[in-house]
Amino acid sequence: MNRLLCALALTLVASGASAQDNAPKAVGLALTPPMGWNSWNTFACDIDEDLIRETADAMVSSGMRDAGYTYVNIDDCWHGERDENGFIQPDPQRFPSGMKALADYVHSQGLKIGIYSDAGIKTCAGRPGSQGYEYQDALQYARWGIDYLKYDWCNTESRNAPEAYRTMRNALAASGRDIFFSICEWGDNQPWTWGKDIGHMWRTSGDIINCWDCVVSHGNWNSHGVMRIVDMQVERGLRVHAAPGHWNDPDMMEVGNMPTTNEDRAHFAMWAMLHAPLIAGNDVRTMTDATRDILTNEEVIAVDQDPLGVEGFPHKRAGGVEIWFKPLADGEWAMAILNRNDEPEAVTFDWVEEDVEDAFSQNRPHFDQNTYAIRDLFRHADAGTTAQPLAVTVPARDVMMVRLTRP
């Protein structure tokens, strides 16, 4: 396409989009939180098309695809330069076959493909951002067959966050392809208050890091350990903002990257209790059987993907032991006993004596009136009923997670 024709085409696209400043995001893509994989946590900028193909293959062979993991997401550093007409191109050394061929391969595996850009002039790693090129970039993604866009917030200077993300939402709507839109501005501008009609999910914190309970400073920004991010969801009162179609995003998972299997298990359970997107961040090509078993645990995944769409909440938090509940569809409940301590903890829970209430969803299990069957979701075993108190010992930095159903 020559410069004149390109300019004309973009004018038509932009004029159509300006007439739909309130263009809706693609609907039906996030009735439950998305599941998939992202390259950043393990590989950062060390990515290429072979890695993405091999990861797609591994998601199939490991059972992740069949467990519900849909998206294979390429994070920062895939970018090359813009062509003479302003259209972004992939790095020719890293992605010599082009993004369209890579997308076709991922689709052939029964998966979807995601890509990354930034609302600023450059991405966080210094590659070309989308500021001023939103409509061209969205059109290019649609041509390639992209299904998901993670949109970051580096090098944005004084941009207004809702306006910047709304511009890209409108560009995606004008592209002719339904593309999942992930708002990644780290919670700095409280996206949970404005993101509902713009994106399908929004980051609620800075970047996650593979530690249990730490904060790592990087100068003007911080990375947070798993427990710190859990705390932020509670402190910010975020659960009231999530519902089918739009979700809080506590960031991609570090399951498989944590120091111990106990921590991996607790991390996965708490993301499910938070009804969070399940975006794996490990190397799925080489993961251990223990990691695979956690990530593909269909009973825990079912809690995360429950159609009621209500996040869990802490019922009790004392001495490093937390008891969480999550209302589920059909009057069922999930419960997690989280041990944040460095030693095992004996926990007794008397169902009849406890008054559990979710004020937000107005759900109460009424254990004093109803008896529930208990299903241990990591042991894959029945564990009695609520007619008797529950007495368990939870290992250090670990979790017991159960589902409660009416017999």
C-alpha positions in Angstrom: 0.0 0.0 0.0 1.5 3.3 -1.0 1.6 6.3 1.3 -1.4 8.1 -0.2 -3.6 5.0 -0.1 -2.4 4.2 3.4 -3.2 7.7 4.7 -6.7 7.5 3.1 -7.4 4.1 4.6 -6.3 5.3 8.1 -8.4 8.4 7.8 -11.5 6.4 7.0 -10.8 4.0 10.0 -10.1 7.0 12.3 -13.2 8.9 11.2 -15.3 5.8 11.7 -13.8 5.3 15.2 -14.3 9.0 16.1 -18.0 8.6 15.5 -17.9 5.8 18.0 -16.0 7.3 20.9 -18.1 5.0 23.2 -17.4 2.0 21.1 -17.9 -1.1 23.2 -15.2 -3.6 24.0 -15.6 -7.0 22.4 -18.2 -8.9 24.5 -18.3 -12.5 25.4 -14.6 -12.9 25.7 -14.4 -12.8 29.5 -17.4 -14.5 31.0 -14.9 -16.2 33.3 -11.3 -15.0 33.9 -9.0 -15.8 31.0 -6.5 -18.7 31.2 -3.2 -19.0 29.3 0.5 -18.4 29.4 2.8 -15.3 29.1 6.4 -15.1 28.3 7.6 -12.4 30.6 8.1 -13.9 34.1 10.6 -16.6 32.9 12.0 -15.2 29.6 11.7 -11.4 29.7 13.2 -10.2 26.4 14.8 -13.6 25.5 12.0 -14.6 23.2 11.6 -15.8 19.6 9.2 -17.7 17.4 10.7 -21.1 18.3 10.0 -20.5 22.0 6.4 -19.6 21.2 5.8 -22.6 19.0 7.4 -25.0 21.5 5.3 -23.5 24.3 2.2 -24.0 22.3 3.2 -27.6 21.7 3.9 -28.1 25.4 0.6 -26.6 26.4 -1.1 -29.3 24.4 1.1 -32.2 25.4 1.0 -31.3 29.1 -2.7 -31.2 29.3 -2.8 -27.4 29.9 -4.9 -26.7 26.8 -7.5 -29.4 27.8 -7.6 -28.0 31.3 -8.7 -24.6 29.9 -5.5 -22.6 29.2 -6.3 -20.9 25.9 -4.0 -18.0 25.3 -0.3 -18.1 24.4 0.8 -14.5 25.0 4.0 -12.8 23.7 5.1 -10.0 26.0 7.6 -7.2 25.4 10.5 -7.3 23.0 8.8 -8.9 20.0 8.8 -5.5 18.1 11.0 -4.6 15.2 10.5 -1.2 13.5 7.6 0.5 11.7 7.5 0.2 8.0 7.4 3.2 5.6 3.6 3.5 6.2 3.9 3.3 10.0 2.8 -0.3 10.5 4.7 -2.1 13.2 6.7 -5.2 12.2 8.1 -8.0 14.3 11.8 -8.3 15.0 13.1 -10.0 11.8 15.8 -11.9 13.7 13.6 -13.2 16.4 10.4 -13.7 14.3 11.6 -14.3 10.8 8.5 -16.1 9.7 6.3 -13.2 10.7 3.4 -12.9 13.2 0.7 -14.1 10.8 2.5 -17.5 10.3 3.1 -17.8 14.1 -0.5 -17.0 14.8 -1.7 -19.6 12.3 0.5 -22.2 14.0 -0.8 -21.4 17.5 -4.4 -21.5 16.1 -3.7 -24.9 14.5 -3.0 -26.2 18.0 -6.4 -25.2 19.2 -5.0 -22.2 21.1 -5.2 -18.5 20.8 -2.4 -16.0 20.6 -1.7 -12.7 22.4 0.6 -9.8 21.9 1.9 -6.9 23.9 2.1 -3.1 23.4 2.3 0.1 25.4 0.2 3.3 25.7 3.4 5.3 25.6 5.9 6.2 22.9 8.1 3.2 23.9 7.4 0.0 25.7 8.9 -0.8 29.1 11.9 -2.4 27.3 12.3 0.5 24.9 10.6 -0.9 21.8 8.1 1.1 19.7 4.9 1.9 21.7 1.5 2.5 20.3 0.9 6.2 21.3 -0.2 7.9 18.1 -0.4 4.6 16.2 -3.3 3.0 18.0 -5.5 2.4 15.0 -2.7 1.2 12.8 -1.5 -1.2 15.5 -4.9 -2.6 16.1 -5.5 -3.1 12.4 -2.1 -4.8 12.1 -3.0 -7.2 15.0 -6.3 -8.0 13.4 -4.5 -8.8 10.1 -2.1 -11.1 11.9 -5.0 -12.9 13.7 -4.1 -11.7 17.2 -6.7 -12.6 19.9 -5.4 -10.8 23.0 -3.6 -7.5 23.7 -1.8 -6.7 27.0 -1.4 -2.9 27.0 1.3 -1.5 29.3 1.8 1.9 30.9 5.5 2.8 30.5 6.8 6.1 28.9 3.3 7.6 29.0 4.5 10.9 30.6 1.3 13.0 31.3 -1.2 10.9 29.4 -4.6 10.5 31.0 -5.0 6.8 31.7 -8.7 6.3 31.0 -8.5 8.3 27.8 -5.4 6.4 26.6 -7.0 3.0 27.2 -10.3 4.1 25.7 -8.4 5.1 22.6 -7.0 1.7 22.2 -10.3 0.1 23.0 -11.9 2.1 20.2 -9.1 1.1 17.8 -9.6 -2.6 18.6 -13.3 -2.2 18.1 -12.6 -0.6 14.7 -10.2 -3.4 13.7 -12.8 -5.8 12.6 -11.6 -8.6 15.0 -12.7 -9.4 18.6 -9.5 -9.0 20.7 -9.3 -9.5 24.4 -8.1 -6.3 26.1 -5.9 -6.4 29.2 -5.3 -3.1 30.9 -1.8 -3.1 32.5 -1.3 0.2 34.3 -0.4 -1.4 37.6 -3.3 0.0 39.6 -1.8 3.5 39.8 -4.9 5.2 38.5 -7.4 2.9 40.2 -8.5 1.2 36.9 -11.1 -0.8 38.8 -13.2 2.4 39.0 -13.1 3.1 35.2 -12.0 0.0 33.4 -15.3 -2.0 33.3 -16.4 -0.7 29.9 -12.9 -0.3 28.5 -11.0 -3.6 29.1 -11.7 -7.2 30.0 -9.3 -7.0 33.0 -7.1 -4.5 34.8 -3.9 -4.9 36.8 -4.3 -4.1 40.4 -0.7 -3.9 41.5 2.9 -3.6 40.3 4.7 -6.6 38.9 4.7 -9.9 40.7 8.0 -11.6 41.6 8.7 -15.2 42.6 9.0 -14.8 46.3 6.5 -15.5 49.1 6.2 -12.2 50.9 8.6 -9.5 49.8 8.9 -6.1 48.1 11.8 -5.5 45.7 12.5 -1.9 44.8 13.6 -1.0 41.2 14.0 2.7 41.8 10.7 4.3 40.9 8.7 1.1 41.0 8.4 -2.1 43.0 7.8 -5.8 42.5 5.7 -7.6 45.0 5.7 -11.2 46.3 2.6 -13.4 46.2 1.4 -12.7 49.7 1.9 -8.9 49.3 -0.3 -9.0 46.2 -3.0 -11.0 48.1 -3.0 -8.3 50.8 -3.4 -5.5 48.3 -6.5 -7.1 46.8 -8.1 -7.0 50.3 -6.8 -3.6 51.4 -8.1 -1.9 48.2 -11.5 -3.5 48.5 -11.3 -4.7 44.9 -13.7 -7.7 44.9 -16.8 -5.5 44.5 -15.5 -4.4 41.0 -15.1 -7.8 39.4 -17.9 -9.6 37.6 -18.4 -11.6 34.4 -16.9 -9.6 31.6 -14.4 -7.7 33.6 -11.9 -8.9 36.2 -9.3 -7.8 38.7 -5.8 -8.9 37.6 -3.3 -9.6 40.4 -0.7 -10.3 37.6 0.6 -13.4 35.9 1.3 -16.4 38.0 4.7 -17.6 39.3 3.6 -21.2 39.8 6.6 -23.3 38.9 9.0 -20.4 39.6 8.4 -20.3 43.4 11.1 -21.8 45.7 8.9 -24.6 47.0 5.9 -26.7 45.8 4.1 -25.7 48.9 4.3 -22.0 47.8 3.3 -22.9 44.3 0.2 -24.7 45.6 -0.8 -21.8 47.9 -0.2 -19.3 45.1 -2.5 -21.2 42.7 -5.2 -21.7 45.3 -5.3 -18.0 46.3 -5.5 -16.9 42.6 -8.5 -19.2 42.3 -10.1 -17.9 45.4 -9.5 -14.3 44.1 -11.3 -15.4 40.8 -8.2 -14.1 39.1 -7.0 -14.7 35.5 -4.9 -17.8 35.4 -2.0 -16.8 33.2 1.0 -19.1 33.8 4.5 -17.6 33.7 6.8 -20.6 34.0 8.6 -22.6 31.3 5.9 -25.1 30.5 8.3 -27.1 28.3 10.4 -28.2 31.2 8.1 -28.0 34.2 8.1 -30.7 36.8 5.2 -33.2 37.3 4.4 -31.4 40.5 4.0 -28.0 38.7 1.9 -29.6 36.0 -0.3 -31.3 38.5 -1.0 -27.9 40.2 -1.6 -26.0 37.0 -3.9 -28.6 35.6 -5.9 -29.3 38.8 -9.4 -29.2 37.3 -11.1 -29.0 40.7 -9.2 -25.9 41.7 -9.6 -24.4 38.2 -13.4 -25.0 38.5 -13.4 -22.7 41.5 -11.6 -20.0 39.6 -13.9 -20.4 36.6 -17.1 -20.7 38.5 -19.9 -18.9 36.6 -21.2 -17.0 39.6 -18.2 -14.8 39.2 -17.7 -13.6 42.8 -14.3 -13.3 44.3 -13.4 -14.9 47.6 -12.9 -13.0 50.9 -11.0 -13.5 54.2 -13.3 -14.7 57.0 -10.5 -14.8 59.6 -6.9 -13.5 59.5 -4.9 -14.1 62.7 -1.4 -15.2 63.6 -0.4 -15.9 60.0 -3.3 -18.2 59.4 -6.2 -17.1 57.1 -9.5 -18.7 56.4 -11.1 -17.6 53.1 -14.5 -18.4 51.7 -15.8 -18.0 48.1 -19.4 -18.4 47.1 -20.0 -20.6 44.1 -22.9 -21.2 41.8 -25.8 -23.5 42.9 -25.3 -22.6 46.6 -21.8 -24.3 46.9 -18.8 -22.7 48.5 -15.0 -22.9 48.3 -12.9 -22.6 51.4 -9.1 -22.1 51.7 -7.0 -22.3 54.9 -3.8 -20.4 54.1 -0.8 -20.8 56.4 1.6 -17.9 55.7 4.0 -19.0 58.5 7.3 -20.8 58.2 6.1 -23.7 60.4 3.1 -26.0 60.2 -0.1 -24.8 61.9 -2.8 -26.9 63.5 -6.2 -25.4 62.6 -9.7 -26.3 64.0 -12.8 -24.9 62.4 -16.1 -25.5 64.1 -18.7 -25.1 61.3 -21.7 -24.7 63.6 -20.1 -22.0 65.7 -18.9 -19.9 62.8 -21.1 -17.3 61.3 -19.8 -16.9 57.7 -21.4 -14.1 55.7 -20.5 -12.5 52.4 -22.1 -9.1 52.7 -21.2 -8.2 49.1 -23.0 -11.1 47.4 -25.5 -11.5 50.3 -24.7 -15.2 50.5 -24.4 -17.2 53.8 -23.8 -20.9 54.0 -25.7 -21.2 57.4 -23.6 -24.1 58.7 -25.8 -24.2 61.8 -28.7 -25.2 59.6 -27.2 -26.9 56.6 -24.7 -29.8 56.3 -22.2 -29.7 53.5 -20.0 -32.5 52.1 -16.3 -31.6 52.1 -14.1 -32.3 49.1 -10.3 -31.8 49.5 -9.3 -30.2 46.1 -5.6 -31.0 46.2 -5.9 -34.5 47.6 -8.8 -35.2 45.3 -10.6 -36.9 48.1 -13.8 -36.6 50.2 -13.1 -35.3 53.7 -16.3 -35.8 55.7 -19.0 -33.2 56.3 -19.6 -30.0 58.2 -21.5 -32.0 60.8 -18.2 -32.3 62.6 -15.5 -29.7 63.2 -12.6 -29.7 60.8 -9.2 -30.3 62.3 -6.2 -30.2 60.0 -2.5 -29.3 60.1 -1.5 -27.1 57.2 2.2 -27.3 56.2 4.4 -24.2 56.2 3.6 -21.7 53.4 0.9 -23.9 52.1 -2.9 -24.2 51.9 -5.8 -26.6 52.3 -8.5 -25.9 49.8 -12.0 -27.6 49.9 -15.3 -27.4 48.1 -18.5 -27.5 50.1 -21.6 -29.1 48.5 -25.0 -30.0 49.7 -25.2 -33.8 49.9 
